[in-house]
Amino acid sequence: MYTDLQLNGYELNTDSIADLNTDSNTNTDQGSDTIENSDSNSESDSDSIVNRYLHIDGVLLKNRANKTVNLRGINLGGWLVTENWMCGIKDSTDTSGRFALETLESRFGTEQANKLIETWRENFITTSDLDNIKDLGFNVIRVPFGFRNLQDGYGNWIRKQNNEIDFGWMDWIVNEAAKRDLYVLFDYHIWHGQQNNYDYITCGPDEPQRQEERDASIELLTEVINHYKGDGTVAALELINEACGGTWGAIFLYDALRQADPDRLFLIWGDPREDGRNWKNVFYGPHEYSLTGPAVNDDILTINNNVEKIKEFQTDFNVPYFTGEFHVFTNNGNPSMTYLLEQYAINNIGWAKWMYKGVDNGAWAIVNINNNTVDVDVENDDYDIILKKWQSLKTAGTYQSTELKDILATAAALK
């Protein structure tokens, strides 16, 4: 995510195709059209995981039992994809703030660097965190991931002893989420070539290198889709995070990936006005980081304008909207986030707050780890120092943003 996005001021063009997501491939068992918020499916039959598969029905998401599912949840930002500003990491060589692993590899070699990053992942998010997420009433976890979760720095697959691709922590979060009746929304956050140019893969010049990087992403995401085919705990795959060109930037991925699983729900960071094609089983939504103004009245006005544009979007295109990342300040009783999420509930707008946990990130995160106990300089700190600090993540002192937690828990339970 980026903190300086200005994405909510667009104007709608009503000349595009309506009913973009009428999906003739979706056959559902006709059941009662009830609404699920935090209480997701808990079927005991062997088909329960498959039946949780989500599909588009107008502006709603429904499972195969024909129950409406309002996705309301939280981001596990910083876990599988580290971002320096939220993880207590210093690294002057990493201008994008997302490639601590590469710095560690350049200093300590592949084996030791992998030991360090695995220590981070093992201790930053635990089953206790997932219990807390469930207890707060959320029903979806948005999980940013990158190519380095499945491949080494040279693009080789990380494999298990039986030679299968090792989905490691991605499998762990899906399995643990299923135990708690939570959905997982995987967000493709880091792709090949991003460390050199974030937008090159979508908006770079038409040249062989860009096509090679596109092909690498297509290959990787095809494996992800095939691996989780039939698993309804995976709510959706967000094809590419904050891509230059929005929907237009995701065309090459949709065209290549749709056939891999026609039933899998895709999330596009953008909207169908940018292409207007009859995509199947797709829902949309930019991220919202520009909803807070200098005063509460400004916030409410901005939120109202934003929600009205979303409502127009829903009406014109008859597709769901999901705000996969957002932040509104909640300090000192500011009612803006409460108001925003009330409006989202009224208008069937799904959401995932950025973020669940951080290192001294204040009201950005529900749970904060004290920076002075786990902060590391990956460019200069000794291996043993980094290892010891990251081993302590599970037991380090924390504090909660109580006001944020209460607002989100209340919003997750809204009908």
Steps between C-alpha positions, in 0.01 A plus 500: 500500500599861456389778733468778245239362261234734368253267337148605591444799275415329174186558294286214376443429134164333451571394142661171601340161512265426792474163667868429441505207737191298417673164523325216323765259628384527860249236611389542859288289728193708564474573869376782716643837398635589842794724577830394650728747672734365765318166523619329184398152391546223750369204299611165636470307171801418287402758238508795740827644369384482139159646590668810641616594149386855433345634181347821373125562521439861400659726763520211748740215565337163566619152584374183335222469759372830358579687821618857475847546645601851607879495510625711790848451626858596552834497314800300612731761352865458593483124553580315175609826338701721730467877468764690689278779635264257673750231601758699696757443224774743395673460166636797306568282196134401459331806354161330461509359853386153394817301437662431836548137399720599207716716728535212743600265216766740380650510850454148638433274203182312408489247786546746784276759340225239467544408865449864598194563283341172610556605859318825426203321341477238774487755779329808353164327442395202713190294571428733792475788254254303288293422809494872574394581143215250526395631841481854363234380256690522172429240233781564252877541516667677210849355465756687288756261349778516245701284266766451768252303708512229232825558313861583573674813379575337164140404431542131590210335679544424868415130521431243768686171519239334277576769236161670536499879518513603865209732577619511861349792686228550238371150572536562872280812494234327285490197729488709817238731352281202409510380861356837604246538216698791357555578134843581353543755221844468344642826363787482249711775655857443376583381148809441290675824412318715754820581688626683191178665380162453672295582189718340234301177480174683422600836350855450378605505134405205284832316499622143565600559863151616595347196332739272687391653830134474401546134407667436836198645683257302285690179575509571873133596531391203290669274755324685784160466333550131422626426849191648666247383242199357683589667830223741594693638797683710241246775435681655207830578336588867455684483170746784557532762772457867410601445140574789272199525271262340750271259316687561176823392671345165600375400154801282419454309827124450467530378141763244597355388834123481460512162329704351787192512724180648354339487845767690689405853599750766389537841661615785277653819637312732267162505329343370178477844338865469413438203273128425480536131414267230623727352764361212705500461876689824560445770759672834533631770732787748537660560839391800704761711678361845427181500706635698795501880484610775737175478701222251571251688282746476211530125560124447490466702179783305336357167614154590369644592162701179492204280590276671244751424226516137613119481490502637147764244411285218642191623318670552166689171492307272739814363663626488860746749643766412756738748662802276551705764682401819678582719797307771679627660819313401816678697772318691775155376418511596131180342357620491140590131477182397679299704252693360203441139599135563576462634147688200365258265680192684373626480142642145491861612474757252627822606668831398653677750726871554459633351736477247786851523647796735473808621683406826674253603229243646738143519369599340171509161675281320751805340664831683530834352601730732692764616254785521750492123552490375138633776273783385274736654249522227236780689329731509802383287797676171568322178406460390861344834599240483223425135579456565872272799448282323247481194724359730768214629283258248651573606856598865452303769679191612310224754533163516329330787324188451710291762324579357156436145619159587644392694189597215267340231718174696511508553124570133429175407678276745315210352304 
